[in-house]
Amino acid sequence: MAAMTLGAAGGTLAQGLSALARVAPGGTAITDEGRGIRVELALSQGVPWRMFALADPERLVIDLREVDWTGLDRDEALRSDRVTDLRFGTYRPGWSRMVLTLAEPLALDRSAMRIDPDTGRATMIARFVPTDAAGFAATAGAPRDPQWDLPEPGLPPAPAGDDGVLTVVIDPGHGGVDPGAVRGELMEKTLMLDLAQALREALIRQGDTRVVLTRSDDVFVPLERRVSIAHEVRADLFISLHADVLPYGRAHGATFYTLADTASDEASAKLAERHDRDDLLSGVDLTGKDDVVAGVLMDLARQETAPRARALSRALQQAVKAAEVPLNSRPHRAADFSVLKAADIPSVLIEVGYLSSERDRRNLSDPAFLPRIADAIRDGILTWQAEDAALQPLVRQ
């Protein structure tokens, strides 16, 4: 288990934009589940987190980006005799910690942080199962994870703009202290980085394409920074890659998300409040403009961008289906994901599968699968590029 540096984050993420996550006491509990325990932590928004075990005495530790614990009652939350003590509070400036003292050795079975795409609220769910003392001791210890304290990574060198060259920003979800969905040995952050690199190679082989990754290593990049990177390199499109996990149900196959129409006004307002003016629209100087003017300009940009994003989603779905990659029964959806909020850049978030699905796990573990879906995504991008170029003269009229 510890070697169990497992964090999950803001996001499968559509993370809210308030500065401090607040615990929801009514949705937070430690309960018995079978011969083990279930830890459920409800928050107002997603945050990076990690878990590990400590010995002497046997404890489970959950570190999170700073959380406001107001209202959480220890005795009400602790409902299992397998945990003898529960403590929570500030770990160090900017970070919080929850510690469970165990009555018996337990090991992590599975964990995930689910984000409600409509409200931004998050629920971290972790299941722990019995293990023996030797097994617990072998994995106990604070993880040596320098990524936990890394500063925000710098932007890759911005390429010079060349006419006729398509600039694609690929966003491998999660990273660093935020592994995303975890199931067994599979981590979303690792799978999506592998897929992003395969997609990058597929696009570069095609020629006339410039590709920028929001991360090219196992590092944590804040959600808003990912959108900023797309603006700074003047991206023509933005693709965010994820693999979801569901605690219930049998969902499987690829799903394609664009920004929900109802989220656009709120997205404009929040971005206008938080971003530097020159980071809101590529090539448009909003310095000196107030929030209302900036919001109106972004909404106007979205009126043109939204149908282009939906067309990109359709082209990607068709290409993935043609490659005989499994599609979800509802392959196109709309949600308020933070990484979809670039007003002037067509953006699609792809859930390439569900780690909670045995079929999808088998596919994602197959070395031949990621290159196949990467080639399919490339084909969808190129199809969209040709169709979009043909439509642009009509749009300008």
C-alpha positions in Angstrom: 0.0 0.0 0.0 2.4 3.0 0.7 4.6 3.0 -1.8 0.9 3.7 -2.0 1.3 7.2 -3.1 -2.1 7.4 -4.6 -3.6 10.9 -5.0 -6.5 11.8 -7.0 -7.5 15.2 -8.0 -9.4 17.9 -9.2 -10.4 16.1 -11.6 -11.8 13.5 -13.3 -12.4 16.3 -13.0 -14.3 19.5 -13.4 -12.8 21.3 -10.5 -14.6 24.3 -8.9 -12.7 27.6 -8.9 -13.0 28.6 -5.2 -9.7 28.8 -3.4 -10.5 26.4 -0.5 -12.2 23.1 -0.6 -14.8 22.6 2.2 -15.7 19.3 3.7 -19.4 18.2 3.5 -20.0 16.5 6.9 -23.1 14.7 5.8 -21.3 12.9 3.0 -18.2 12.0 5.0 -17.9 8.7 6.9 -15.7 5.7 7.7 -17.8 2.6 7.7 -17.3 -1.2 7.6 -17.5 -2.8 4.2 -17.2 -6.6 4.2 -14.1 -7.5 6.2 -12.6 -4.1 5.5 -13.5 -0.4 5.6 -14.8 2.2 3.2 -13.6 5.8 3.5 -15.9 8.4 1.9 -14.9 12.1 2.0 -17.2 14.7 0.5 -15.8 18.0 -0.6 -17.0 21.2 -2.2 -14.5 20.7 -5.0 -11.8 18.4 -6.2 -8.3 18.7 -4.8 -4.9 16.8 -5.3 -4.5 14.1 -2.7 -2.3 11.1 -1.8 -2.5 8.1 0.5 0.1 6.1 2.3 0.5 3.9 5.4 2.6 4.3 8.6 3.6 1.7 11.1 4.0 1.7 14.9 1.1 2.1 15.3 -0.6 1.1 12.1 -2.2 4.1 10.4 -3.6 5.2 7.1 -2.8 8.8 6.0 -4.6 11.0 3.5 -3.0 14.2 2.5 -5.0 16.8 0.6 -4.6 20.3 -0.8 -5.9 22.6 2.0 -9.4 21.6 3.2 -11.8 23.5 5.5 -12.9 20.9 8.1 -15.5 23.1 9.7 -18.6 21.1 10.8 -17.0 17.6 10.6 -17.6 15.7 13.9 -15.1 12.9 14.6 -17.6 10.7 16.4 -20.2 11.0 13.7 -17.8 10.3 10.9 -16.1 7.3 12.5 -18.5 4.4 12.3 -16.1 1.4 12.2 -14.5 -0.5 15.1 -11.6 -1.3 12.7 -10.5 2.3 13.2 -9.7 3.3 16.8 -8.9 7.0 16.2 -9.6 9.6 13.6 -7.7 12.9 13.4 -7.8 15.7 10.8 -6.5 19.2 10.4 -3.8 21.4 8.8 -0.6 19.4 7.9 1.5 22.3 6.8 0.6 25.7 5.1 -1.6 24.9 2.1 -2.1 21.2 2.9 -4.4 19.2 5.1 -4.1 15.7 6.6 -6.5 13.0 7.8 -5.1 10.1 9.9 -6.9 6.8 10.7 -5.4 4.7 13.5 -6.2 1.0 12.7 -7.2 -1.8 15.0 -5.9 -4.3 12.5 -3.8 -4.2 9.3 -5.6 -3.0 6.2 -4.4 -2.5 2.6 -5.8 -0.3 -0.1 -8.1 -2.1 -2.6 -9.3 0.7 -4.8 -9.7 4.5 -4.7 -11.0 7.3 -6.8 -12.2 10.9 -6.6 -15.4 11.6 -8.4 -16.3 15.1 -9.6 -19.9 16.1 -10.3 -19.7 17.8 -13.7 -22.7 20.1 -12.9 -21.9 21.2 -9.4 -18.1 20.7 -9.2 -18.5 18.8 -5.8 -16.1 16.0 -5.2 -16.3 12.6 -3.4 -13.2 10.7 -2.6 -14.0 7.0 -2.1 -11.4 4.4 -0.9 -11.8 0.8 0.0 -9.4 -1.0 2.3 -9.2 -4.8 2.8 -7.5 -7.0 5.4 -3.8 -7.8 5.1 -1.3 -9.4 7.5 1.2 -7.5 9.6 4.1 -8.4 7.5 2.4 -7.2 4.3 1.4 -3.9 6.0 4.9 -3.3 7.3 6.5 -4.0 3.9 4.6 -1.1 2.3 4.4 1.3 5.2 6.4 4.5 5.2 6.0 8.1 4.1 6.4 8.1 0.3 9.6 9.7 -1.1 7.7 11.6 -3.7 9.4 14.9 -4.7 6.5 15.6 -7.1 4.4 16.4 -4.1 6.4 19.6 -3.6 7.3 20.5 -7.1 6.6 24.1 -8.2 4.3 24.7 -11.1 6.1 23.3 -14.2 7.1 25.8 -16.9 5.6 26.1 -20.3 7.2 24.2 -23.1 9.1 26.5 -25.5 6.4 28.2 -27.6 7.0 27.3 -31.3 7.0 30.0 -33.9 3.8 30.3 -35.8 3.9 29.1 -39.5 1.0 29.6 -41.9 -0.8 26.3 -42.7 0.5 24.4 -39.7 -2.1 23.0 -37.3 -1.2 23.6 -33.6 -2.6 20.9 -31.4 -2.4 21.0 -27.6 -2.7 17.5 -26.0 -3.5 17.4 -22.3 -2.7 14.1 -20.5 -5.0 14.3 -17.5 -3.7 14.4 -13.9 0.0 13.8 -13.1 2.4 14.1 -10.3 0.6 14.0 -6.9 -2.7 13.6 -8.8 -2.8 10.0 -10.3 -6.5 10.3 -11.3 -8.4 7.1 -11.3 -6.6 4.1 -9.9 -7.5 0.4 -10.3 -5.0 -2.2 -9.3 -1.7 -1.4 -11.0 -3.3 0.9 -13.6 -3.1 4.6 -13.0 -4.9 7.1 -15.2 -2.1 9.6 -15.1 0.4 7.1 -16.5 -2.0 5.7 -19.2 -2.9 9.1 -20.4 0.7 10.3 -20.7 1.5 7.2 -22.7 -1.5 7.9 -25.0 -0.6 11.6 -25.3 2.9 10.7 -26.4 1.5 8.1 -28.9 -0.9 10.7 -30.3 1.9 13.3 -30.5 4.0 10.9 -32.6 1.0 10.0 -34.8 0.3 13.7 -35.6 4.0 14.5 -36.2 4.3 11.6 -38.7 1.4 13.2 -40.6 3.4 16.5 -41.1 2.2 20.1 -41.1 1.3 19.7 -37.4 2.8 21.3 -34.3 2.1 19.4 -31.1 2.4 20.8 -27.5 1.8 18.6 -24.4 0.6 20.3 -21.2 2.9 17.9 -19.5 5.5 15.6 -20.9 6.5 14.0 -17.6 4.8 12.8 -14.4 4.2 16.3 -12.9 1.2 18.1 -11.5 -0.2 20.9 -13.7 -3.1 22.9 -12.4 -6.3 22.8 -14.5 -6.3 26.5 -15.4 -2.6 26.4 -16.3 -3.5 23.7 -18.9 -5.9 26.2 -20.6 -3.3 29.0 -20.4 -0.7 26.8 -22.2 -3.2 26.4 -25.1 -3.6 30.2 -25.3 0.1 30.9 -25.1 1.0 28.7 -28.0 -2.0 29.9 -30.1 -3.6 26.4 -30.2 -6.0 25.6 -33.0 -7.6 22.9 -30.9 -7.3 21.3 -27.4 -7.7 17.6 -26.6 -7.8 16.5 -22.9 -7.3 12.8 -22.3 -8.8 10.9 -19.4 -9.9 7.4 -18.2 -12.8 7.4 -15.8 -13.8 5.1 -13.0 -17.3 4.6 -11.7 -18.1 3.1 -8.3 -21.4 1.6 -9.7 -22.8 0.5 -13.0 -21.2 -1.1 -16.1 -20.3 1.9 -18.2 -17.5 1.2 -20.8 -16.1 2.7 -24.0 -15.0 6.1 -25.1 -16.9 9.2 -24.3 -16.4 12.7 -25.7 -17.2 15.9 -23.8 -17.7 19.5 -24.9 -18.5 22.5 -22.7 -22.2 22.6 -21.8 -24.0 25.6 -23.1 -25.4 26.4 -19.7 -21.8 26.6 -18.4 -20.6 29.2 -20.8 -21.7 32.4 -19.1 -20.4 31.2 -15.7 -17.2 30.1 -17.3 -16.7 33.5 -18.8 -17.3 35.2 -15.5 -15.0 33.0 -13.5 -12.2 33.2 -16.1 -12.5 37.0 -16.3 -12.1 37.1 -12.5 -9.1 34.8 -12.3 -7.0 35.1 -15.4 -4.6 37.7 -16.6 -6.3 39.8 -19.3 -3.9 38.8 -22.0 -4.6 35.1 -21.3 -8.3 35.0 -22.0 -8.4 35.2 -25.8 -5.6 34.3 -28.1 -4.4 37.3 -30.0 -6.8 39.8 -28.4 -5.5 42.4 -25.9 -8.0 42.7 -23.1 -5.7 44.7 -20.9 -7.7 47.5 -19.3 -11.1 46.0 -20.1 -13.3 45.4 -17.1 -14.8 42.0 -16.3 -18.1 42.7 -18.1 -16.4 43.7 -21.4 -14.0 40.7 -21.1 -17.0 38.4 -20.5 -19.0 39.7 -23.5 -16.0 39.3 -25.8 -15.4 35.7 -24.6 -19.1 34.9 -25.1 -18.9 36.2 -28.6 -15.9 34.0 -29.2 -17.7 31.0 -27.8 -20.6 31.5 -30.2 -18.2 30.6 -33.0 -16.2 28.1 -31.1 -18.9 25.9 -29.6 -20.2 24.5 -32.9 -16.6 23.9 -34.0 -16.0 22.0 -30.8 -19.1 19.9 -31.4 -18.0 19.2 -34.9 -14.6 18.1 -33.6 -16.3 15.8 -31.1 -18.3 14.2 -33.9 -15.3 13.7 -36.1 -13.4 12.1 -33.3 -16.3 9.8 -32.5 -16.6 8.6 -36.1 -12.9 8.0 -36.4 -12.7 6.0 -33.1 -15.8 4.0 -34.2 -14.2 3.3 -37.6 -11.1 2.0 -35.8 -13.3 -0.4 -33.9 -12.4 1.1 -30.6 -15.4 0.6 -28.2 -17.7 3.7 -27.8 -19.9 4.4 -24.8 -23.6 4.0 -25.4 -23.9 7.8 -25.0 -20.6 8.9 -26.7 -21.2 12.6 -26.8 -21.9 14.6 -23.6 -21.6 18.1 -22.4 -20.2 19.2 -19.0 -18.6 22.1 -17.1 -15.1 20.8 -17.1 -12.4 23.4 -16.4 -10.2 22.3 -19.3 -13.0 22.9 -21.8 -13.4 26.6 -21.0 -11.0 28.2 -23.5 -13.4 30.7 -25.2 -11.8 30.7 -28.6 -10.2 27.2 -28.9 -12.3 24.2 -29.9 -11.8 21.8 -27.0 -12.8 18.2 -26.4 -12.3 16.0 -23.3 -12.0 12.3 -24.2 -12.7 9.6 -21.6 -11.0 6.8 -23.5 -12.5 4.2 -21.3 -13.4 3.3 -17.7 -11.0 1.6 -15.3 -14.0 0.2 -13.5 -14.8 -1.8 -16.7 -13.0 -5.1 -17.0 -13.2 -4.8 -20.8 -11.7 -1.3 -20.9 -9.0 -2.3 -18.4 -8.0 -5.2 -20.7 -7.9 -2.8 -23.7 -5.9 -0.1 -21.9 -3.4 -2.8 -20.7 -2.9 -4.0 -24.2 0.3 -2.5 -25.7 -1.4 -2.4 -29.2 -4.5 -0.5 -28.0 -3.0 2.9 -27.2 -1.4 3.3 -30.7 -4.6 2.2 -32.3 -6.8 4.8 -30.5 -4.0 7.4 -31.0 -4.2 6.9 -34.7 -8.0 7.1 -34.6 -7.9 10.4 -32.7 -5.3 11.7 -35.2 -7.6 10.7 -38.1 -10.5 12.5 -36.4 -8.5 15.6 -35.9 -7.4 15.7 -39.6 -10.9 15.1 -40.8 -12.2 17.9 -38.7 -9.4 20.2 -39.9 -10.4 19.7 -43.5 -14.1 20.2 -42.8 -13.5 23.2 -40.6 -11.3 24.9 -43.2 -14.0 24.4 -45.8 -16.6 26.0 -43.5 -14.5 29.0 -42.4 -15.2 31.2 -45.5 -19.0 30.6 -44.9 -18.6 31.6 -41.2 -16.8 34.8 -42.2 -19.7 35.8 -44.5 
